[in-house]
Amino acid sequence: MTTIEVDEDEHGPWTVFRVRGELDLVTSPRIRRRVHDAVAGGRHDLVIDLSAVRFCDSSGVGVLIASRRLLRSCGGRLRLILPVEPDDRDGHVGRVLSALGVRRLFDVYEDLPEALTGSCRSAP
């Protein structure tokens, strides 16, 4: 069974979603709804922490792209957290984004402190 969990925190102007599990056709509508709810609530600066996502398919990528578009349309910002794995530069989600040619669309950070400050220690 496909599962996903999302925790939400506020850090100053930033809303942070910590996503765990699988981001796919079954679970991606939940992420889409959470992003829409945040924007409807006036929160336009969003960090999505994907460091605990173990699988992501094209539906998950579609939700990330749609979230980026929605936030940009209201003057907001979207930042993704994709941790660097010891033997794998980007981990699963980063590889999927790169393989589909869309990683360049996102502001990507290694951890939450980097994402909140907008400073990146490593090149994307």
Secondary structure, 3 states (H helix, E strand, C coil): CCCEEEEEEEECCEEEEEEEEEECCCCHHHHHHHHHHHHHCCCCEEEEEEEEEEEECHHHHHHHHHHHHHHHHCCCEEEEECCCECCECCHHHHHHHHHCCCHHHCEEECCHHHHHHCCCCCCC
